[in-house]
Amino acid sequence: MPNSPAARLAASTAASLRFDLTTMRLFIATAELGGITRGAEQLCLVPAAASRRIRELEAQLGLALFERRPHGMALTDAGRAMLAHARSLIHAVGRMQDDAAAFLHGDRGVIRIAACTSAVVQFLPADLGRCHAAWPDIKVDLQELNSVGVIQAVRRGLADVGVFESTVGPIALPTLPYREDRLVLVAHHAHALAGLGKVTIDDLLAHEVIGLTEGASISITLGRLAVAAGRPLRMRVRVGSFDSMIAMITGQIGIGIMPASVAAMFARGKGFRHLTIDETWACRRFVLCHQPQMELSSAARALIPLLAGLDSPNVNAGTPKG
């Protein structure tokens, strides 16, 4: 209720917050480096002054952000929650500085895109080329993440636009259909599966699989399929990119699952076999999500329709302001 004690306390706390960006950067540095002295050194602050800043921040929030230990400082649960907000705040300030610099230099702003690796490799080079041709004075800041990371980046306001695989979600943000691809199995030519024309999930689960990082849609899908089949997923090695996956396949560490177009680009030659996955889950759809319309910059409103492949660059968008 608006006049409840909890509501009055929240309003009072919000009104009393008077921290600056230096304190936020100090909080982040102390958390990352594990000690206030090291955090102070990174920001060229006197340790005593740095300690005072942290104490004042804790007093304003009414929370203990750190556990003081003999050999350093560790975040409390509340501190970990506040760290995410501090990072978002510093990132937002950086975005503000970037946008201001872009306008000062005659550009029309910056659009921040977070996209999963499959989209970055397969689709975005051509799409961003088309965007640049239409709006050469709009800059693009592209972050390559896994699908879960993309959703988190857009939810937290760290990206204006996200591209992720549709089975990861749901997401309470505006979305548009984006692209489709098909997964294939890539194996070393000497692997036991190399002579097959087609494979199923049962074939995959019988062998060691080179996985992508936790949060990647391919890894999530394989995990779900293994649970449904009542069998273990043999994934001792995880890598951060498809080229690393191909290196592991070359070393005969295991088999890999990747988009057919990626396999055609990077797993070429007689040393590899590309096998069709004869199951519906191998066909994937990608989704473009974005911040609510009222929160989008003119640059983002201009580029989103082009990224989504809509006919007109002004559909649901509006043109950038000069």
KENU-573987 format. One line per field, with one value per residue (C-alpha): residue in three letters; x, y, z. Coordinates in Angstrom, 1 decimal, padded with zeros to 4 digits. Last residue first. Layout:
BEGIN
r (ALA_...)
east (X_...)
north (Y_...)
up (Z_...)
//
This chain:
BEGIN
r (GLY_LYS_PRO_THR_GLY_ALA_ASN_VAL_ASN_PRO_SER_ASP_LEU_GLY_ALA_LEU_LEU_PRO_ILE_LEU_ALA_ARG_ALA_ALA_SER_SER_LEU_GLU_MET_GLN_PRO_GLN_HIS_CYS_LEU_VAL_PHE_ARG_ARG_CYS_ALA_TRP_THR_GLU_ASP_ILE_THR_LEU_HIS_ARG_PHE_GLY_LYS_GLY_ARG_ALA_PHE_MET_ALA_ALA_VAL_SER_ALA_PRO_MET_ILE_GLY_ILE_GLY_ILE_GLN_GLY_THR_ILE_MET_ALA_ILE_MET_SER_ASP_PHE_SER_GLY_VAL_ARG_VAL_ARG_MET_ARG_LEU_PRO_ARG_GLY_ALA_ALA_VAL_ALA_LEU_ARG_GLY_LEU_THR_ILE_SER_ILE_SER_ALA_GLY_GLU_THR_LEU_GLY_ILE_VAL_GLU_HIS_ALA_LEU_LEU_ASP_ASP_ILE_THR_VAL_LYS_GLY_LEU_GLY_ALA_LEU_ALA_HIS_ALA_HIS_HIS_ALA_VAL_LEU_VAL_LEU_ARG_ASP_GLU_ARG_TYR_PRO_LEU_THR_PRO_LEU_ALA_ILE_PRO_GLY_VAL_THR_SER_GLU_PHE_VAL_GLY_VAL_ASP_ALA_LEU_GLY_ARG_ARG_VAL_ALA_GLN_ILE_VAL_GLY_VAL_SER_ASN_LEU_GLU_GLN_LEU_ASP_VAL_LYS_ILE_ASP_PRO_TRP_ALA_ALA_HIS_CYS_ARG_GLY_LEU_ASP_ALA_PRO_LEU_PHE_GLN_VAL_VAL_ALA_SER_THR_CYS_ALA_ALA_ILE_ARG_ILE_VAL_GLY_ARG_ASP_GLY_HIS_LEU_PHE_ALA_ALA_ALA_ASP_ASP_GLN_MET_ARG_GLY_VAL_ALA_HIS_ILE_LEU_SER_ARG_ALA_HIS_ALA_LEU_MET_ALA_ARG_GLY_ALA_ASP_THR_LEU_ALA_MET_GLY_HIS_PRO_ARG_ARG_GLU_PHE_LEU_ALA_LEU_GLY_LEU_GLN_ALA_GLU_LEU_GLU_ARG_ILE_ARG_ARG_SER_ALA_ALA_ALA_PRO_VAL_LEU_CYS_LEU_GLN_GLU_ALA_GLY_ARG_THR_ILE_GLY_GLY_LEU_GLU_ALA_THR_ALA_ILE_PHE_LEU_ARG_MET_THR_THR_LEU_ASP_PHE_ARG_LEU_SER_ALA_ALA_THR_SER_ALA_ALA_LEU_ARG_ALA_ALA_PRO_SER_ASN_PRO_MET)
east (019.1_016.3_016.2_013.2_010.1_010.0_006.9_007.6_010.1_012.9_010.2_010.2_010.8_013.9_014.1_017.5_016.0_013.0_015.2_017.6_015.5_013.9_017.3_018.8_015.8_016.5_014.2_012.5_009.0_009.2_009.9_013.4_014.1_013.8_014.8_013.9_015.8_014.2_015.8_015.5_017.6_014.7_012.7_014.9_017.1_020.3_022.2_025.9_028.8_032.1_035.4_039.1_038.5_038.1_035.9_034.7_034.8_032.4_030.3_030.1_028.9_026.3_025.0_024.6_026.6_026.7_030.1_031.6_034.4_038.0_039.3_041.8_040.1_036.8_038.4_039.7_036.2_034.7_037.2_036.1_032.5_033.0_033.2_034.1_032.8_034.5_033.2_029.9_028.5_024.8_023.3_020.2_016.6_015.6_013.7_016.7_019.1_016.8_016.7_020.5_021.0_018.6_020.4_023.8_022.5_020.9_024.1_023.5_026.4_029.2_029.3_029.6_031.9_029.9_031.3_029.3_026.2_024.1_024.6_023.3_020.2_019.6_019.4_021.9_021.9_024.3_026.4_030.1_031.4_029.6_032.6_034.9_037.8_036.5_036.3_032.6_030.3_026.6_024.2_021.9_019.5_018.9_016.0_015.9_014.3_010.7_010.0_009.8_008.7_009.8_008.6_011.1_010.3_013.1_015.4_013.6_013.6_017.3_018.6_018.9_018.9_018.3_018.8_021.5_022.6_019.1_018.9_016.3_018.3_021.5_019.7_018.1_021.4_023.2_020.7_021.2_025.0_026.9_028.5_028.1_027.8_028.0_026.6_027.1_024.5_025.8_025.8_022.0_020.8_024.2_025.1_021.9_022.4_025.9_024.5_022.2_024.9_027.3_024.4_023.2_025.5_028.4_026.7_023.4_025.0_027.1_024.1_023.4_023.5_023.0_023.7_022.6_024.6_023.6_022.9_026.5_027.8_030.8_029.0_026.1_028.4_030.2_026.8_025.8_029.1_028.9_025.3_026.2_029.1_026.7_024.4_027.3_028.2_024.5_024.2_027.4_026.1_022.8_024.5_026.7_023.7_022.5_025.9_026.2_022.8_024.1_027.2_030.3_033.7_036.4_040.1_042.6_041.3_037.7_035.2_031.9_030.8_027.6_026.1_022.8_021.0_021.5_022.7_024.8_026.3_027.3_028.8_030.9_032.1_033.1_034.8_036.9_037.9_039.0_041.2_042.6_043.7_042.2_044.0_041.0_042.9_044.7_041.5_040.1_043.4_043.1_039.4_039.9_038.5_039.5_036.1_034.1_036.5_036.5_032.7_032.3_035.1_033.4_030.1_031.9_033.5_030.1_028.6_026.4_023.6_020.8_018.5_015.4_015.5_015.8_012.9_010.7_011.6_010.9_007.6_006.6_007.6_005.7_002.5_001.3_001.3_000.0)
north (015.1_013.0_009.4_008.3_006.7_003.0_001.0_000.6_003.3_001.2_-000.3_-003.9_-005.5_-007.7_-007.7_-005.9_-003.2_-002.8_-002.4_000.1_003.3_002.8_002.0_005.3_007.3_006.0_003.3_003.8_004.6_001.5_-000.9_-002.3_-004.8_-008.5_-010.2_-013.9_-016.8_-020.1_-023.5_-026.7_-029.4_-029.9_-031.5_-034.6_-036.2_-034.5_-034.5_-035.4_-033.2_-035.1_-033.5_-034.1_-034.1_-030.3_-027.7_-027.2_-023.4_-022.0_-025.1_-025.9_-022.4_-022.7_-026.0_-024.6_-026.4_-029.6_-031.0_-034.5_-035.4_-035.0_-036.1_-033.2_-031.9_-032.0_-029.9_-027.4_-027.3_-026.5_-023.7_-022.3_-022.6_-020.5_-020.5_-024.1_-026.8_-030.2_-033.1_-033.2_-036.8_-036.1_-038.8_-040.8_-040.6_-039.7_-036.6_-035.7_-036.1_-033.9_-031.2_-031.1_-031.1_-028.1_-026.2_-026.8_-025.7_-022.6_-021.4_-020.7_-022.8_-022.5_-024.6_-028.3_-030.8_-034.1_-037.4_-040.3_-042.5_-039.4_-038.3_-041.5_-041.5_-037.9_-038.9_-039.3_-039.2_-040.2_-042.4_-043.1_-040.5_-041.8_-043.9_-041.0_-041.2_-038.3_-036.1_-035.3_-032.4_-032.9_-030.5_-027.8_-025.9_-022.2_-019.7_-015.9_-012.9_-012.9_-009.8_-009.3_-006.7_-007.6_-010.0_-012.8_-016.5_-017.6_-019.9_-021.9_-018.9_-018.6_-015.1_-011.6_-008.7_-004.9_-001.9_-003.6_-003.1_-002.2_-005.0_-007.0_-006.5_-007.9_-010.7_-011.9_-011.8_-013.7_-016.5_-016.7_-016.8_-013.5_-011.5_-007.8_-005.4_-001.6_-000.1_003.5_005.4_007.9_005.4_004.9_002.9_001.5_000.8_-001.0_-003.2_-004.0_-004.7_-007.3_-008.9_-009.3_-010.1_-013.3_-016.3_-015.6_-013.1_-015.0_-018.3_-016.5_-015.0_-011.3_-008.2_-005.0_-001.5_001.3_004.5_008.0_010.1_011.0_014.6_014.3_015.9_013.5_010.5_011.9_012.3_008.8_007.4_009.4_008.3_004.7_004.9_006.3_003.4_001.0_002.6_002.2_-001.4_-002.3_-000.7_-002.5_-005.9_-005.0_-004.2_-007.9_-009.2_-006.8_-008.0_-011.6_-010.3_-009.6_-010.6_-008.4_-009.1_-011.2_-010.9_-010.8_-007.9_-009.2_-006.7_-004.9_-004.5_-002.7_000.4_001.8_005.2_003.6_001.0_003.8_005.9_002.9_002.3_006.0_006.0_003.0_004.8_007.9_005.7_003.8_007.1_007.0_006.3_004.4_001.1_001.8_002.3_-001.1_-002.8_-001.2_-002.1_-005.7_-008.6_-007.3_-007.6_-006.4_-003.6_-002.5_-002.5_-000.5_001.9_002.4_003.2_005.6_007.4_007.6_009.6_008.5_010.6_008.2_009.7_010.1_006.4_005.4_007.6_006.3_002.7_003.3_005.0_002.0_-000.5_001.5_001.4_004.7_003.5_000.0)
up (-037.4_-036.0_-036.9_-038.8_-037.3_-036.4_-036.7_-040.5_-041.3_-042.9_-045.2_-046.4_-043.0_-042.8_-039.0_-039.1_-041.4_-039.2_-036.1_-037.7_-037.7_-034.2_-032.8_-034.2_-033.0_-029.5_-028.0_-024.6_-026.0_-028.2_-025.4_-025.6_-028.3_-029.2_-032.5_-032.6_-034.1_-035.4_-035.4_-037.4_-035.6_-033.2_-036.0_-036.2_-038.9_-037.9_-041.3_-041.0_-042.0_-042.1_-041.5_-042.4_-046.1_-046.2_-044.7_-041.1_-041.0_-043.7_-044.5_-040.8_-040.1_-042.8_-041.4_-038.0_-035.3_-033.3_-032.5_-032.1_-029.7_-028.6_-032.0_-032.1_-035.3_-033.4_-030.6_-033.1_-034.7_-031.3_-030.8_-034.2_-033.1_-030.0_-026.2_-025.6_-023.3_-022.7_-020.7_-022.5_-022.4_-022.0_-019.8_-020.8_-019.8_-023.3_-022.1_-019.9_-022.9_-025.1_-022.5_-022.2_-026.0_-026.2_-023.5_-025.1_-028.5_-026.9_-025.3_-021.6_-020.4_-022.9_-026.1_-026.0_-027.6_-027.5_-026.4_-028.0_-027.4_-026.9_-030.4_-032.0_-029.8_-030.7_-034.4_-037.2_-041.0_-043.7_-041.5_-042.2_-039.9_-036.8_-035.5_-035.9_-038.4_-040.6_-037.6_-036.9_-037.5_-036.7_-038.4_-037.2_-039.4_-039.6_-039.4_-039.2_-037.4_-036.2_-034.1_-030.4_-027.8_-024.3_-021.6_-022.6_-022.6_-023.0_-024.9_-027.6_-029.9_-030.5_-029.7_-031.3_-028.9_-029.4_-027.2_-025.1_-021.5_-020.4_-017.9_-019.8_-023.1_-021.6_-019.8_-023.0_-024.8_-022.0_-022.3_-026.0_-025.7_-026.1_-028.9_-028.2_-031.2_-030.8_-034.0_-035.2_-037.1_-039.7_-042.5_-042.3_-045.3_-046.4_-042.8_-042.2_-045.2_-044.0_-040.6_-042.1_-044.2_-041.3_-038.9_-040.4_-040.1_-037.7_-035.4_-035.5_-034.4_-031.8_-030.0_-030.4_-028.2_-030.2_-029.0_-031.3_-031.4_-032.3_-035.4_-036.1_-036.5_-034.3_-031.3_-031.9_-031.6_-028.5_-026.8_-027.7_-026.4_-023.1_-022.5_-023.2_-020.7_-018.1_-018.8_-018.3_-015.0_-013.9_-015.1_-013.2_-010.0_-010.4_-010.7_-007.8_-005.6_-005.9_-005.1_-002.1_-000.8_-000.8_000.9_-001.1_000.1_001.5_002.1_004.0_007.6_006.4_006.2_004.8_002.2_001.1_004.5_003.9_004.9_001.4_002.7_005.4_003.0_000.6_003.5_004.6_001.0_000.6_004.0_003.1_-000.2_001.8_004.1_001.1_-000.7_-004.2_-007.5_-008.9_-009.3_-006.1_-004.2_-005.4_-004.3_-000.9_-000.7_-001.2_-003.3_-006.7_-008.3_-005.3_-004.5_-008.2_-008.4_-005.2_-006.3_-009.6_-007.8_-005.4_-008.3_-010.0_-007.1_-004.2_-002.7_-001.9_000.7_-001.5_-002.4_001.2_002.3_-000.5_000.4_004.1_003.4_001.2_003.9_006.6_004.4_002.9_-000.8_000.0)
//
